Amino acid sequence: MLGKLSGWDDTIVALATPHGVGAIGVIRLSGNKAIEIVNALFPSKNLLQRPSHTIHVGLLKDGDKLIDEVVISLFKNPRSYTGEDVIEISCHGSPFIQEQVISTLVKQGARLAKPGEFTQRAFLKGKLDLTQAEAVADLIASNTEASQRTALHNIRGGFSEVLKDLREQIIQFSALIELELDFSEEDVEFADRTKFFQLIEHAQLVTANLLQSFHLGNVIKNGVSVAIVGKPNAGKSTLLNSLLNENRAIVSEIAGTTRDTIEEVININGILFRLIDTAGIRESSDEIETIGVERSFKKMKDADVVLYLFDVNTESQSELEAALQLVNEQNSNYIAVGNKTDILGLENAEQKFSGDAVLMISAKTDKHLAVLKERLVDKVVQGSVHTESTIVTNARHFAALQEVEKSLLDIHAGLKNKLTGDLLSADIRRCLHYLGEITGEITNEDRLDYIFSKFCIGK
């Protein structure tokens, strides 16, 4: 299938920098006529005779019409991002100039690129495998240090190497088992079943670890939703403002001030937390406030983590236990936080509410907010956010790994039950298929079009 897909022979063009006014705009071309097309518009030098990886300054002209003074970056195949001839034109950042340059290049024979088509060509030319190509999009979309580091690890081939090593070892054993089928009448074994059994157990362990890492990967990529819930006047809005270091939510002594949910994002140790300040949970005859309370329950249920905030001055131990039972019914992943210790006193609050499960803070004076942030991070990543090991962040990879895990389980059972080579081969081929789907060694045009359609144009 890849041979069919790699038959592209046209030249594509797109703006590689964001739309809008800026100091410069970069326009990228890739294809076998990229140099020829630009050379026809660049009388300053003959780019066809210039070596790869060189930069040239000059005028870009359409006949006698001057378009702009530009900088040309020249990359000849195969030493380029796409593996094709690539030219990047750095022009002035006027949208009008950028449009003129692109329309002139199209008039000369280039075609407007589709989303992700440059990276798709890099994949088809063997410059990247599919996991690395997808990591390019993840890197562009990264908005925290953790997501950046994970994407860079995958671009460098960290995830690919793990899968390729497994796939190659399984292929070697598969070939030997297939060979046995050719000599089935002679009852010979070319594949060492004991070593194969050990390999499958190793593959199961690797796959299980990768699948387990998806929870952390999802946190790194998409962030964590945190619902701040509690009774009216517990200090939920004050806590939100203190965590954000700004007055985002209205703070008032009047119960029921927050009528609807307020959402803001904060970066803690490279993880994005979407903080949701909810309406106070209580019975009310106010129709609008009642709707707010209902939304609070829904946010509590849907959140990744719940912060149950209570006033240590007005809450009793029995009331706290009853409230936490209610919270647990909606979401078991919660942190109990006692607030307003600046009034009661920290020691008195800790004596009043015994147990390490309750974290005492003062949102008004920022007391122990750093500890609360650490507790939030530990709650979702359990200290593994700084690991350099491979972390699965892509739902497509996760789904394929689940199929790999099922196939490995069948192979393992087959070896244990001494199944014949032909039955083992079917399970092995299924395992290899899903491993190949992840890296792109097995794919189809529709799947590729879908994957790369989610990229930005120009990448």
Phi, psi and omega in degrees: 000322181295327178299320178294318183291330187278011182274016180290132181227013177266175181246131184250156180218146177195157173284125184266345178257162182299151176292150179120175182283134177204179179295313179222161171232141180250124179248128187247138173237147175213135179147171186288349178246014183300313182291318181298318182295313181290324182300327180292342181252002188235082185289348184297321183214159174267099184294336180295336183258001182268146181288163179293158177059047176233158182239139185224134179253136179178186181269139174258121186229144172252091188068238178270354183274122178279128180263308182188163169267126191228169171243125181257125173255124188249125178229114181267147179297150359267009185272063179214172181299317183270348186084358177251178170295128181231135173232136175243125181255116176264107180248178176291151193278023175284128177304326179295315179295316180301316180295321178297315180299311183296316181295325178291321178294322177295320179298330180278353175127358177281164178237142177297131183285151174274165178305130176071010188289330177295315179291326177297320177293323177299321177294313183294332177273002177080015178282333179219150167270180189291324179294322178292320179297317179294329178292334176299314179295322178295321180295318179298323183273355184296138180228011173219164179297322181295315180292325177296314183295319179296316179296317179297321178300319180285325176298323179286358175094014181301311180290318182300317183297320179300314182289318182296321179298316178297314184298317181296318180294319180291324178298319180299314179292323179299319180298319180292322179291320176298324179294324178299327181296330179288341180241033186299328181288340183264357175053056178243154178238120177267333182265129178286107185296327181295315179293322179295321178299316179295320179297316180296320178296321176296317179297322178297319180295315179298314181297318180298319179295320178295317178296320180294329183288347184296327178300312178295319180299321179293323177296314182296319186280318189250349181085182186232131176269129182236114178269122176266110185237163179159180180286163176303142179067019175284343179104024183296314181292323177297319178296316178301313180298320181292320178294325181274346186060035177203159180273077182277320183252147178288129180250128182208153175283350181282122180298138177087016180298316178279110184264338183222169180284144176238129183241134176218161184244138177226142179261118178238114178052040176084005178244134177275124176249123176268100183278130183239107176276119186254164175294147179300138183274110176195164174282138183212148176269352179283120185299316182293317180296323179298318177298319178299319179295318178299320177294327178299317178296321179293317178297322179298318181291323185275344186290153173287322179222144176245130170260110175269112183258131178223156180274114183294343182277328186250342183271144174256166180300317181292322178294322178296315181298319179293320180294318181292329175295320177294317178298317182297329177294331180271320184200118183281348181265082185228163174233126177273125185233119176271127185247166178069037176290345177293340179269308183282329186101137186298314182296317179297321180294318181293327177287324181292321180241093184284155177111144181283349186290338183262127178262126181265131180219171165228105181295329183291322182255006180066018180293124176065018176292328176296322178293321178298318178298317178298320180296322178297314180298313180297329182295326186255333184243349176052042173078004186258010184292336183266008181291149177263004180286167182288133179236129180277123180242352188256127182296328178296316178297319181299315181297318179293321179295328175297320177291323176300316181300317178297317181296317179297323178296319178292320178297315180301314179295321179297317178295320181294324181267009177056048177292157180288162184301323182293324178288320177297321183300322180297317179291322180295317180297323179294320178297313180296326180299312184287329173296318178293329178296323182295313184275349179093005177291337173232118181199182176215168188297318181297318180296316179297316180300321180293314182299311185280344178293342180274355177281164174280154177290138180099357178237000000 
